[in-house]
Structure formats: structure tokens, C-alpha cells
Amino acid sequence: MFNYNYERQTLYSPKDYVIVVGDIMVYFTNIKPTKHYKEEHKSEVPLDKVVAIIYGTKNPRKNGETFEIENEGYYIVFKIENNILWIINAKNQKR
């Protein structure tokens, strides 16, 4: 079953994930950590915390091909490529 978004006039599947960037809805089908995140940042900020912050942030900053979030004392960088949200970087700024 598909839902129709009347404001954006787009079809999306219930399996799609959505975040809002400014006044644009960004769709993706999967969330994956990059190799860099797994090797350098996973121990500092767990994946479930990163995902919660991404969904809890109403308007991440767009910086070229990536998005940045500074929220709750964390700094997160991610990109959306081929309908996948790739978590690149996550740091705890409280340390």
C-alpha cells in the first residue's frame, strides 16, 4: 500500500523513512553506518543514539552532499545516497 503526500505530490511506501530538511521531505529506505563510523565513532556514540538524534532533529544543516546536526551535545554527519542514509561521523561534544 502506498500513501500519497498531497503537499509534495509524491508517492512513498510505508517502508520509506522520511526526514525534513527545511521545507523538503527527504526519503530513504535504509540506514547504514559507514566503515569510518564503525571504526572511529561507534564506541563513542552508539548507532541507536545517532538514529534517535537524526529523527529528533527537525532541520539538519545541508553542507554540500552531507547533512550536519549539532544537538544534545552531539555532532553528527550523514549523507543520503542511492536511497540509503549513511552515517559518517558522530561525536560527543560534551567530552
N, C-alpha and C positions, 0 to 999 in steps of 0.2 A: 504494500500500500504506500502511496506517495502522498505527501502533504503539499499544499500549494501556498506559497507565501505571496499574498496579494500585493504587499508593498513593494516587493522586489521582482514580482512576476517570474519566480523561478520555481522549478520543481526540485524537491530534495527528498531523499529517502529517510525513513526513521533511523537508519543505520548511520547516517551522516552526523558528524559533530559540527557545532557552529560556535564561533566566537565573533564578537562585534568589534570592529576596528573603525573608530569614527562613526560614520553613518552607513558603513558597509558591513554586510554579514559575510564572513569567510567560512567556507565549508571544507571539511576534510573527513576522511574515512577511517583514519588510524592515527595513533600517537606512538612514536618510536624514539628512543634515545639514540643519539649518535655515538659512535665509538669514543669520541673525545669526552662526551658527558660521562659515559660508563667508566672510562679510565681515570678521569681527573676530578669529577664533581659528584658522582653518585654517593660517595661516602659522606660528603658534606651536606648535601640536600637530597633526600630520597625522592624517587620518582613520584610517589603519591602526593608528596607535598608540592612538587613542581606543578603537577596537573591541577591540584586544588587552587593554587595561586593563579594559574592561567585562566581557569574558569571563573575565579572570583574577581578578576580584573576586568573592568568594563571597557577600557580603551588602551590597549598596549600601543606603545610608540612604534611606528614603522621607521626602519632605518635601512634604506635600500631594499635588499632582498630578505632582511631579517626583521623580527619584532623584538622589542625590549620591554621588560617590565621591571620597575623598581617598586616593590610593595612589601609590606610587613617585614622590612629589614632584609629582603632578598632581592637579588638581581638575577633575572632570567633572560636568556636569549633563545629564540626559536625561529624556525622558518617553516613555511608550508610549501612543499614541492611534490608534484605528482599526487595530489590529494592526501598527503601524509604530513602531519605536524611533527617535525624533527626537533627534539630538544637538544640544543647545542651546549648551553652553558647554564649553570645555576650556582650562585654563590650566596653565602650567608654574610651579609654586610655588618651584622652585629658583632662579629669577632674582631 
